[in-house]
Amino acid sequence: MIYCCGGLSDIGNFRENNEDSIFFAQKVIGGVSVCFAAVCDGIGGMKDGEIASRMISEALAAWFDSITDYSGDFSSLSNSLLQKIYKINTAIIEKTQVEDIQTGSTIAAVLAADSDYFALNVGDSRIYRISGTVSQISKDDVVFVNVNENTVRTKLSQCIGNGTNIYVNTVSDKVKTGDAFVICSDGLYKLITESRLRSSARWIKNEKACVKNAAAMISYVKKKGEKDNISAVIIKCVGSGSPVCRQAK
């Protein structure tokens, strides 16, 4: 399978800084197209939320860059990513203790190689799989809190960097030509529509189109009045054949 990926992160309409961080890249290893993308949303209730999101994306970029050999054992590659998430969580907790800061972040990521994919998330950033229909394949780690008798709000139940006993939600399956994944922060999905998600991935054939369509979705929710930071990354399986090595960040 051949993949392309691309995305954007936007400060949004009202925030003074962008606490989101993204990473996306695709490369060819041993003739196999391997694609990886992640969206991290720093926790707004923590004064240093952007530190955790940036640490996660930088650590995952280094992890992906370190992959120089792929034997076709996708289970082993997926487990390597999963273990990296736990190590990042520990590193952020240690940083908060040493530097006396308050930071934490969500993570949502998709790894794809050949005809396999592995998706994971901690927190409420989401992953949608678009395969004819739109399906949310991530799990929102939230609890519902009664503000008053007429108002219910959601609160994160876990995030990276705010506890040693995190549970990483995972899902894996096969990919077919035409399948796409949209990875996004809550700044996007709170106001995006299912039809907009579906159309965003329909005609994508390359990295440039991924970025263009991610930008269009971000513009759409900004015009609808979204106040949060907004991030979106698209991965598209564009076909089978001999992949060409391209990488973006």
Backbone torsions as a table, in degrees:
resi	resn	phi	psi	omega
1	MET	NA	148.9	178.1
2	ILE	-113.7	132.2	-177.8
3	TYR	-118.5	153.9	166.6
4	CYS	-134.6	157.2	-179.0
5	CYS	-153.1	157.9	178.3
6	GLY	178.6	158.3	179.9
7	GLY	-173.1	-177.5	-178.8
8	LEU	-145.3	156.2	170.9
9	SER	-126.7	133.8	-173.5
10	ASP	-127.4	140.0	-179.3
11	ILE	-66.3	-23.7	179.0
12	GLY	90.0	-170.0	-172.6
13	ASN	-83.7	-27.2	-167.2
14	PHE	-129.7	-16.8	-175.9
15	ARG	-76.8	151.4	179.3
16	GLU	-87.6	-21.1	176.4
17	ASN	-145.2	160.7	-178.6
18	ASN	-100.7	112.7	180.0
19	GLU	-92.1	-1.8	174.9
20	ASP	-82.1	156.1	174.1
21	SER	-147.3	140.9	-179.1
22	ILE	-129.8	158.4	171.4
23	PHE	-144.9	140.0	172.9
24	PHE	-150.7	142.1	179.9
25	ALA	-161.4	153.5	175.5
26	GLN	-139.8	137.0	175.5
27	LYS	-149.0	165.1	-179.6
28	VAL	-107.0	125.4	179.1
29	ILE	-124.8	115.5	179.4
30	GLY	58.6	34.9	178.9
31	GLY	82.4	5.7	-179.2
32	VAL	-111.9	131.1	176.1
33	SER	-77.1	119.3	178.9
34	VAL	-117.7	127.0	-174.9
35	CYS	-127.8	141.0	-179.0
36	PHE	-145.6	136.8	179.1
37	ALA	-148.3	148.6	-179.1
38	ALA	-147.0	148.2	173.0
39	VAL	-125.9	129.1	179.3
40	CYS	-122.6	134.2	-177.9
41	ASP	-121.6	105.8	178.6
42	GLY	-61.0	140.4	-174.1
43	ILE	-72.5	118.3	-175.2
44	GLY	-64.1	-26.8	179.4
45	GLY	-76.4	-6.4	178.2
46	MET	-108.0	131.2	-171.2
47	LYS	-65.1	-18.8	-179.2
48	ASP	-117.9	34.4	-174.5
49	GLY	-56.5	-35.1	-177.0
50	GLU	-67.9	-20.8	179.5
51	ILE	-65.4	-46.1	-179.4
52	ALA	-65.3	-44.0	-178.3
53	SER	-63.2	-39.5	178.9
54	ARG	-69.0	-40.4	177.8
55	MET	-60.5	-40.9	-179.3
56	ILE	-65.3	-49.8	-177.1
57	SER	-64.0	-38.5	179.0
58	GLU	-67.7	-40.3	179.0
59	ALA	-67.2	-38.9	178.8
60	LEU	-70.5	-34.0	175.5
61	ALA	-62.3	-43.4	178.7
62	ALA	-65.3	-39.0	177.7
63	TRP	-61.5	-47.6	-178.6
64	PHE	-65.2	-38.6	178.8
65	ASP	-63.3	-29.4	-177.5
66	SER	-75.9	-12.7	-179.7
67	ILE	-78.9	107.0	-178.5
68	THR	-116.2	-6.2	-178.6
69	ASP	-142.1	135.7	177.3
70	TYR	-137.3	116.7	-175.1
71	SER	-91.3	-4.6	-175.5
72	GLY	100.9	-1.5	178.2
73	ASP	-85.3	85.4	-175.9
74	PHE	-69.1	-31.1	178.2
75	SER	-61.4	-42.2	179.2
76	SER	-66.4	-41.0	179.0
77	LEU	-64.7	-42.3	179.0
78	SER	-63.9	-41.5	179.6
79	ASN	-65.6	-34.8	176.3
80	SER	-60.7	-42.3	177.3
81	LEU	-64.4	-44.4	-179.1
82	LEU	-60.7	-45.3	179.4
83	GLN	-64.5	-32.3	177.6
84	LYS	-64.2	-37.4	179.0
85	ILE	-61.7	-43.9	179.1
86	TYR	-64.1	-38.4	178.7
87	LYS	-66.6	-39.3	177.6
88	ILE	-63.4	-41.8	178.6
89	ASN	-58.2	-45.1	179.3
90	THR	-63.1	-42.4	-178.8
91	ALA	-63.0	-39.5	180.0
92	ILE	-69.3	-42.2	177.5
93	ILE	-59.7	-43.9	178.8
94	GLU	-62.2	-38.5	179.0
95	LYS	-65.6	-40.5	179.2
96	THR	-63.2	-35.3	-178.8
97	GLN	-74.2	-41.8	-177.7
98	VAL	-71.1	-41.9	-174.1
99	GLU	-99.6	-0.4	179.3
100	ASP	52.9	55.8	178.0
101	ILE	-120.4	164.1	176.4
102	GLN	-113.8	112.2	-178.3
103	THR	-151.5	152.6	178.1
104	GLY	-172.6	162.4	-176.2
105	SER	-157.3	152.1	168.1
106	THR	-80.6	167.2	171.8
107	ILE	-147.0	134.8	171.0
108	ALA	-137.8	129.6	-173.7
109	ALA	-148.8	151.5	176.2
110	VAL	-131.4	131.0	174.4
111	LEU	-116.5	129.8	179.7
112	ALA	-133.3	137.6	177.3
113	ALA	-147.7	126.1	-176.5
114	ASP	55.4	-117.7	-176.4
115	SER	-106.3	15.0	-177.8
116	ASP	-113.7	149.8	169.6
117	TYR	-136.8	154.8	177.1
118	PHE	-137.2	124.5	-178.6
119	ALA	-120.9	145.0	178.8
120	LEU	-143.7	155.7	173.7
121	ASN	-156.7	150.7	169.1
122	VAL	-134.8	125.3	-176.3
123	GLY	100.8	-154.2	-173.9
124	ASP	-115.4	11.6	167.9
125	SER	-70.0	148.8	-168.8
126	ARG	-118.6	160.4	172.7
127	ILE	-129.1	124.5	174.7
128	TYR	-109.9	133.7	171.0
129	ARG	-100.6	128.4	-179.8
130	ILE	-112.6	108.2	-178.1
131	SER	-140.4	70.7	-171.1
132	GLY	84.9	-59.6	174.3
133	THR	-107.3	168.2	178.7
134	VAL	-104.4	125.8	179.9
135	SER	-129.8	131.0	172.7
136	GLN	-79.3	119.6	-178.0
137	ILE	-105.5	-5.9	173.4
138	SER	-90.2	168.0	177.3
139	LYS	-117.7	130.3	177.8
140	ASP	-76.8	116.6	177.1
141	ASP	-86.3	79.8	-177.5
142	VAL	-137.6	157.5	170.2
143	VAL	-123.5	154.9	-178.6
144	PHE	-97.7	129.8	-176.5
145	VAL	-118.9	129.2	177.3
146	ASN	-80.9	112.7	176.5
147	VAL	-77.6	-45.4	171.8
148	ASN	-153.7	-173.8	-174.5
149	GLU	-66.7	-14.3	-179.6
150	ASN	-113.0	-4.2	-173.3
151	THR	-130.3	127.9	175.7
152	VAL	-123.6	130.2	178.4
153	ARG	-120.7	162.2	176.8
154	THR	-101.1	149.2	178.4
155	LYS	-135.2	137.5	179.4
156	LEU	-59.6	135.4	176.9
157	SER	-96.3	-18.2	174.3
158	GLN	-162.4	156.0	175.8
159	CYS	-155.1	171.4	176.4
160	ILE	-76.3	130.4	175.1
161	GLY	95.3	5.3	-176.5
162	ASN	-129.6	29.8	178.7
163	GLY	163.9	144.2	-177.2
164	THR	-82.1	-20.5	-174.8
165	ASN	-103.0	53.3	178.9
166	ILE	-72.9	151.5	172.6
167	TYR	-115.7	121.0	-179.0
168	VAL	-92.1	119.1	176.5
169	ASN	-75.1	130.4	-178.1
170	THR	-134.2	153.8	173.3
171	VAL	-152.4	143.8	178.3
172	SER	-139.9	151.0	-178.3
173	ASP	-168.1	-173.6	178.0
174	LYS	-95.3	154.6	179.4
175	VAL	-115.2	144.1	173.5
176	LYS	-123.8	160.7	179.8
177	THR	-55.1	132.1	-179.0
178	GLY	99.6	-16.8	177.9
179	ASP	-67.7	148.0	177.7
180	ALA	-141.2	157.5	175.7
181	PHE	-127.4	134.4	171.2
182	VAL	-112.5	119.5	179.0
183	ILE	-108.2	127.8	-171.2
184	CYS	-152.3	157.9	172.4
185	SER	-85.2	169.1	-177.9
186	ASP	-66.5	-18.7	175.4
187	GLY	-61.4	-25.2	176.5
188	LEU	-89.4	-51.6	-166.4
189	TYR	-75.1	-17.0	-179.5
190	LYS	-63.3	-28.4	-177.1
191	LEU	-122.8	-1.5	179.5
192	ILE	-79.1	154.4	178.2
193	THR	-107.1	158.5	179.6
194	GLU	-62.3	-40.2	179.9
195	SER	-65.0	-34.5	178.6
196	ARG	-69.3	-39.9	176.0
197	LEU	-61.3	-44.6	-178.2
198	ARG	-64.7	-43.7	-178.2
199	SER	-71.7	-25.0	-178.5
200	SER	-63.1	-27.3	-175.8
201	ALA	-107.2	-0.3	-168.6
202	ARG	-64.4	-48.3	-171.2
203	TRP	-107.2	15.0	-177.8
204	ILE	-68.9	132.3	177.5
205	LYS	-128.6	-11.9	-176.1
206	ASN	-155.3	177.3	-177.0
207	GLU	-62.4	-40.2	-179.5
208	LYS	-59.0	-40.4	179.4
209	ALA	-69.2	-33.4	176.0
210	CYS	-60.6	-47.9	-179.6
211	VAL	-64.1	-43.6	-178.9
212	LYS	-60.7	-43.0	-177.9
213	ASN	-74.9	-32.7	174.1
214	ALA	-64.1	-42.2	178.3
215	ALA	-62.2	-38.8	-179.7
216	ALA	-65.5	-39.8	177.6
217	MET	-65.4	-42.2	179.0
218	ILE	-62.2	-44.4	178.1
219	SER	-60.4	-38.2	-178.7
220	TYR	-61.8	-47.5	-177.5
221	VAL	-75.5	-28.4	175.2
222	LYS	-64.4	-41.2	179.0
223	LYS	-67.0	-25.8	178.2
224	LYS	-83.7	-1.8	172.4
225	GLY	101.0	13.3	178.8
226	GLU	-58.8	134.1	-174.6
227	LYS	-100.9	-13.0	-174.4
228	ASP	-88.6	171.1	166.0
229	ASN	-62.9	151.4	-174.2
230	ILE	-133.9	125.4	179.3
231	SER	-135.1	142.2	177.8
232	ALA	-150.3	135.2	174.1
233	VAL	-129.3	138.3	179.6
234	ILE	-115.9	132.9	169.5
235	ILE	-114.1	132.7	179.7
236	LYS	-130.8	132.4	171.5
237	CYS	-87.7	107.6	-170.1
238	VAL	-95.9	-2.9	176.5
239	GLY	153.2	-172.1	176.2
240	SER	-116.0	165.1	-178.1
241	GLY	129.2	-159.4	-177.8
242	SER	-87.5	114.8	-179.0
243	PRO	-72.8	154.6	177.0
244	VAL	-112.1	133.7	-175.6
245	CYS	-76.7	115.7	172.1
246	ARG	-135.7	147.4	179.0
247	GLN	-139.1	142.3	179.0
248	ALA	-136.7	159.5	178.0
249	LYS	-150.1	NA	NA
